[in-house]
């Protein structure tokens, strides 16, 4: 029961994640998948023209920064794939 309560308090849903990313990268095409069905382990594919000329590390940092500190708190795990548009 404690675990389920913790998951409800800490979990983010797909639409919230997408909203944060699109707020920071308005032209982004975002696809989010719940990998484990638990609301805590996600995969995000993000395609944006703002990634042009940036390294993969810089692109991933842009996505992590868009989450405004939620990574490691409300959002437990996020695998990121980025592509230039």
N, C-alpha and C positions, 0 to 999 in steps of 0.2 A: 504494500500500500504506500509506503513512504517513497519507494522508487517511482511509482506512477504519479504521485503528487509532485515530486521533483521534476519529472519529465513534463508535466503540464505547466509548471511555473517556468521552466527553463526553455521549453521548446519554441521554435519559430516555425511558422508555416511557409509553404512555398510562395504564396502571394506576397508575404512580408519581405522575404529575401529578394524576390523579383522587384518589388517596389523600391527598396533601398538601392539596388544596382541601377535601375532605370532613372532614379533621381540623380545619381552621380554621372551616369553615362546615358543621356536621353535618347541617343540614336541606337542604343544597344538592342540586339535581338538576344533574348535571354531564355534559356531552357533549363528548368530545374527538375531534378528527379530525387525522390525520397528513396535512398538506397536500401534502407533496412525496414521501412514501414513504421519507424518509431518516432518520426518527427525530429530526429537528432542527427541523422547522417544523410547529407545531401551531396549531390553532384550538380555543378552549374556549368553550362556551356554559354559563354558570353562572346558575342560577335559585335565589334564596334569599330568605327573609323578612328576613334580616339586612340586605338592601340597602334596606329601606323607609326613606324619608326621606333617603337619601344621594344625592349627585350621582353621575353616571357616573364621574367621576374618582375619587371616594371608593370607589365599588364596585370599580373596576379595581385601585386600590391594595390593597384587601382581598384580592383574588385574588393579586396579585403578592406581597404579604406572606405569604400562605399557603405560598408556594413556598420560603420560608426561605433566600433568597439563591441559589437554584439558577438563577434567571433570569440569562442572560448567561454562565453557567458550563456546567453540565450541560445546561441548556435554552437553546438558541440563540434561538428565536423563538416567541412565543406571541401570536396574535391573540385578543383577549378580547371576548366579547359578554356583557353581564350583563342580568338582568331581575329585577324584584321578584316574589316569589311571592305 
